[in-house]
Amino acid sequence: MIRFALILLLILPSIPGQAQRSNQRKRPDIIPLEGQAKRGGFYFAPGATFALPRSKDREEVLISGTDSSFSVVFDPHGRPGLYLEAGYFFATRDPVILDYWDIGLAYKNLRGSQTDTYTLVRNDTTTVFTGLNTFAEQFITLHVNANKFIQTGNYQFIQLSLGANADYRLGSAYGYSVAPLLGLGSFPPNLITQLHVKVGYGFKVTGNLLVIPALETPVFSITPKDIGAGQLQWFNSRYRPLILSVRFLFLRARDGFKCPPPIKHNAKEKTYRQDGYHN
């Protein structure tokens, strides 16, 4: 279903628009459709990450006998990390389907921990000991998104995005207070490729600036093999990467023109026909 939705978003913008926006608009365009704005521009977005663990601990029984047992409980915790992205956006000529595409690079820091609690029961004696495992990953991320606005006011809107990301590990740090008795578990590979969704609520602050706070999470992992709607594994636990960012998207005016100028064609002055955007 996710693959079908992505293919649909890639194909639809190339289909000639059958539902052009009416001249009688109830609300002003977020990205002007009357020739004031260039189609492309830059954006940047600082933010934070969080590796969201499952809500319940997982217990694994290692040894079970009539008078003894040995078990371990894995208790994962997420930690906040740093996120920073920048890139270029390209507005579509027919925003009925999509409003703009973007492509960019980001620095992504994912952090978390897992507490291992071992319980040994032998006859009437119970022994408990714990160990803390931590991880901190640094990735450089290439991403692309298809974005759609749903206006809720003249200058407010919901932004829905479907995209893909490729993450390459720059470095990692792992810590252990007690050496894990069951081994280190599993870790993501150096290259991660995923599909993700993003939901934001944006504001047009000025005629040239959009501010869009948004929450992003993966929905499917291509690499490594998906283990649960985009979750990744560190040690013996699964975590869902979450990214909360605030995008600052800058619109560029058409060479200072407030209104489109006339066009001369074959030495005759021709009325300028607005087609939405001009570079």
C-alpha positions as CSV (number, residue, x, y, z in Angstrom):
1,M,0.0,0.0,0.0
2,I,2.8,2.4,0.9
3,R,4.6,1.6,-2.4
4,F,1.4,2.2,-4.4
5,A,0.9,5.6,-2.7
6,L,4.5,6.6,-3.5
7,I,4.1,5.6,-7.2
8,L,0.8,7.4,-7.4
9,L,2.4,10.6,-6.0
10,L,5.2,10.3,-8.6
11,I,2.9,9.8,-11.5
12,L,0.0,12.2,-10.8
13,P,2.0,15.5,-11.2
14,S,2.8,14.6,-14.8
15,I,-0.9,14.1,-15.7
16,P,-2.4,17.3,-17.2
17,G,-4.4,19.1,-14.6
18,Q,-8.1,18.6,-15.2
19,A,-9.2,20.6,-12.2
20,Q,-7.5,24.0,-12.5
21,R,-8.0,26.4,-9.6
22,S,-10.8,28.8,-10.0
23,N,-10.1,32.6,-10.3
24,Q,-12.7,33.0,-7.5
25,R,-10.5,31.9,-4.6
26,K,-11.8,32.1,-1.1
27,R,-8.3,32.1,0.4
28,P,-5.0,33.5,-0.9
29,D,-2.5,31.0,-2.1
30,I,0.2,29.9,0.3
31,I,2.6,29.9,-2.6
32,P,1.3,32.6,-5.0
33,L,-0.1,31.3,-8.2
34,E,-0.2,34.6,-10.0
35,G,3.4,35.0,-11.1
36,Q,4.8,36.7,-8.0
37,A,7.0,33.8,-6.8
38,K,9.7,31.8,-8.5
39,R,9.1,28.1,-8.6
40,G,12.3,27.2,-6.6
41,G,13.8,28.2,-3.3
42,F,15.8,27.1,-0.3
43,Y,14.8,25.9,3.2
44,F,16.4,24.8,6.4
45,A,15.0,23.0,9.4
46,P,16.5,22.5,12.9
47,G,15.0,19.9,15.1
48,A,15.4,17.0,17.5
49,T,15.1,13.2,17.2
50,F,13.8,10.6,19.6
51,A,14.2,6.8,19.4
52,L,10.7,5.7,20.6
53,P,10.8,2.3,22.3
54,R,8.0,-0.2,22.7
55,S,5.6,0.5,25.6
56,K,6.1,-2.9,27.3
57,D,9.3,-4.6,28.4
58,R,10.2,-7.9,26.9
59,E,11.1,-10.9,29.0
60,E,13.0,-13.9,27.8
61,V,13.4,-17.1,29.8
62,L,16.8,-18.6,29.3
63,I,16.6,-21.6,31.6
64,S,13.6,-23.2,33.1
65,G,13.7,-26.2,35.4
66,T,11.9,-27.8,38.3
67,D,14.0,-26.0,41.0
68,S,15.7,-23.2,39.0
69,S,15.2,-20.6,36.3
70,F,17.1,-17.9,34.6
71,S,15.4,-15.0,32.8
72,V,16.2,-11.6,31.5
73,V,13.9,-8.5,31.0
74,F,14.9,-6.0,28.3
75,D,13.8,-2.4,29.2
76,P,14.5,0.1,26.4
77,H,14.5,3.9,26.7
78,G,14.7,6.6,24.1
79,R,16.9,9.7,24.3
80,P,16.7,13.0,22.4
81,G,19.2,13.7,19.7
82,L,20.1,16.5,17.3
83,Y,18.7,17.0,13.8
84,L,19.4,19.7,11.2
85,E,18.4,19.7,7.5
86,A,18.7,22.0,4.5
87,G,17.7,21.7,0.9
88,Y,15.9,23.0,-2.1
89,F,12.2,23.0,-2.9
90,F,10.4,23.1,-6.3
91,A,6.7,24.2,-6.5
92,T,4.4,22.5,-8.9
93,R,2.4,24.2,-11.6
94,D,-0.8,22.4,-10.5
95,P,-1.1,22.5,-6.7
96,V,-4.4,20.6,-6.8
97,I,-2.4,17.4,-6.5
98,L,0.9,18.5,-4.9
99,D,2.1,21.8,-3.8
100,Y,5.8,21.2,-3.9
101,W,8.7,18.7,-3.9
102,D,11.8,19.0,-1.8
103,I,15.2,17.4,-1.8
104,G,17.8,17.9,0.9
105,L,20.6,16.7,3.2
106,A,20.3,16.3,7.0
107,Y,22.4,15.4,10.0
108,K,20.6,12.9,12.2
109,N,21.6,11.8,15.7
110,L,19.7,8.8,17.2
111,R,20.2,7.9,20.8
112,G,18.8,5.4,23.3
113,S,19.5,2.8,25.9
114,Q,18.4,-0.7,27.1
115,T,18.5,-2.0,30.7
116,D,19.0,-5.7,31.0
117,T,17.7,-7.2,34.3
118,Y,18.7,-10.8,34.9
119,T,17.0,-12.9,37.5
120,L,18.4,-16.3,38.7
121,V,16.2,-18.4,40.8
122,R,17.7,-21.5,42.4
123,N,15.8,-23.4,45.1
124,D,14.8,-20.6,47.5
125,T,17.5,-18.2,46.4
126,T,16.9,-15.3,44.0
127,T,19.7,-13.3,42.5
128,V,19.1,-10.2,40.5
129,F,21.6,-8.0,38.6
130,T,21.3,-5.4,35.9
131,G,23.3,-3.9,33.0
132,L,22.8,-0.7,31.1
133,N,23.6,-0.6,27.3
134,T,23.6,2.7,25.4
135,F,23.8,3.7,21.8
136,A,24.4,7.0,20.0
137,E,24.4,7.0,16.2
138,Q,25.3,9.8,13.7
139,F,23.9,9.7,10.2
140,I,24.1,11.9,7.1
141,T,20.7,11.7,5.4
142,L,19.5,12.3,1.8
143,H,15.8,12.8,1.6
144,V,13.1,13.7,-0.9
145,N,9.5,14.5,-0.2
146,A,6.2,15.2,-2.0
147,N,4.2,17.8,-0.1
148,K,0.5,18.8,-0.1
149,F,-1.1,21.8,1.7
150,I,-4.6,21.7,3.2
151,Q,-5.5,25.2,4.1
152,T,-7.2,25.8,7.4
153,G,-7.1,29.6,7.2
154,N,-5.8,32.4,5.0
155,Y,-2.2,31.9,6.2
156,Q,-2.4,28.6,8.1
157,F,-2.3,25.0,6.7
158,I,-1.7,21.4,7.4
159,Q,1.2,19.9,5.4
160,L,1.1,16.2,4.5
161,S,4.3,14.7,3.1
162,L,5.3,11.3,1.8
163,G,9.0,10.7,1.1
164,A,12.1,8.5,1.1
165,N,15.4,8.8,3.0
166,A,18.8,7.2,2.7
167,D,20.9,7.4,5.9
168,Y,24.6,6.7,5.9
169,R,26.4,6.2,9.3
170,L,29.0,8.7,10.1
171,G,29.9,7.3,13.5
172,S,28.5,5.4,16.5
173,A,29.2,5.0,20.2
174,Y,28.0,2.1,22.3
175,G,28.4,1.7,26.1
176,Y,27.9,-1.3,28.5
177,S,28.0,-1.2,32.3
178,V,27.8,-5.0,32.3
179,A,28.8,-7.1,29.4
180,P,25.6,-8.6,27.9
181,L,25.3,-12.3,28.7
182,L,23.3,-12.9,25.5
183,G,25.7,-11.1,23.2
184,L,25.3,-7.6,21.8
185,G,22.2,-8.2,19.8
186,S,21.5,-6.5,16.5
187,F,22.3,-3.0,15.1
188,P,21.2,-1.2,11.9
189,P,23.6,-1.4,8.9
190,N,25.8,1.5,7.8
191,L,23.2,2.3,5.1
192,I,19.5,2.6,5.9
193,T,16.9,3.3,3.2
194,Q,13.3,3.9,4.2
195,L,9.9,5.4,3.2
196,H,8.5,7.9,5.7
197,V,5.5,10.1,6.3
198,K,5.5,13.7,7.8
199,V,2.6,15.7,9.2
200,G,3.0,19.4,10.0
201,Y,1.0,22.6,10.7
202,G,2.4,25.6,9.0
203,F,2.1,29.4,9.0
204,K,2.8,32.0,6.3
205,V,4.7,34.5,8.5
206,T,5.5,37.0,5.8
207,G,5.0,37.1,2.0
208,N,8.4,35.3,1.6
209,L,8.6,33.0,4.6
210,L,6.7,29.8,5.6
211,V,7.3,28.2,9.0
212,I,6.3,24.6,9.3
213,P,6.7,22.6,12.5
214,A,6.4,18.9,11.5
215,L,6.7,15.3,12.9
216,E,8.3,12.6,10.8
217,T,8.6,8.9,11.2
218,P,9.5,6.0,8.9
219,V,6.7,3.6,7.8
220,F,8.8,1.0,5.9
221,S,12.4,0.0,5.9
222,I,13.9,-1.2,2.6
223,T,17.3,-1.7,4.2
224,P,17.5,-3.4,6.6
225,K,14.7,-5.7,6.1
226,D,11.6,-4.2,7.7
227,I,10.8,-5.5,11.2
228,G,7.7,-3.5,11.9
229,A,6.6,-0.4,10.0
230,G,10.0,1.3,9.9
231,Q,11.3,0.3,13.3
232,L,15.0,-0.3,13.8
233,Q,16.8,-2.6,16.3
234,W,19.5,-1.8,18.7
235,F,20.7,-4.5,21.1
236,N,17.6,-6.7,21.8
237,S,15.0,-4.0,21.4
238,R,13.1,-2.1,18.6
239,Y,12.9,1.6,18.4
240,R,10.8,3.9,16.2
241,P,12.8,7.0,15.0
242,L,10.8,10.2,15.4
243,I,11.9,13.6,14.0
244,L,10.4,16.9,15.2
245,S,11.6,19.8,13.1
246,V,10.7,23.3,12.2
247,R,11.1,24.1,8.5
248,F,11.8,27.7,7.4
249,L,10.9,27.8,3.7
250,F,11.9,30.9,1.8
251,L,9.9,32.1,-1.3
252,R,11.7,34.2,-3.9
253,A,10.0,37.1,-5.7
254,R,10.2,37.3,-9.4
255,D,13.0,39.8,-9.8
256,G,11.2,42.4,-7.7
257,F,8.0,42.5,-9.8
258,K,4.8,42.9,-7.9
259,C,2.7,42.3,-11.1
260,P,3.7,40.4,-14.3
261,P,4.9,42.7,-17.0
262,P,3.7,42.5,-20.7
263,I,5.6,40.4,-23.1
264,K,6.7,41.6,-26.6
265,H,6.1,39.1,-29.3
266,N,7.1,39.7,-33.0
267,A,7.5,43.5,-32.2
268,K,4.0,43.6,-30.8
269,E,3.1,44.0,-27.2
270,K,1.3,40.9,-26.0
271,T,-0.8,40.6,-22.9
272,Y,1.1,38.6,-20.3
273,R,-0.5,35.2,-19.7
274,Q,0.0,34.0,-16.1
275,D,0.9,30.3,-15.9
276,G,1.5,30.2,-12.2
277,Y,5.3,30.5,-11.8
278,H,8.3,31.8,-13.7
279,N,12.0,31.3,-13.1
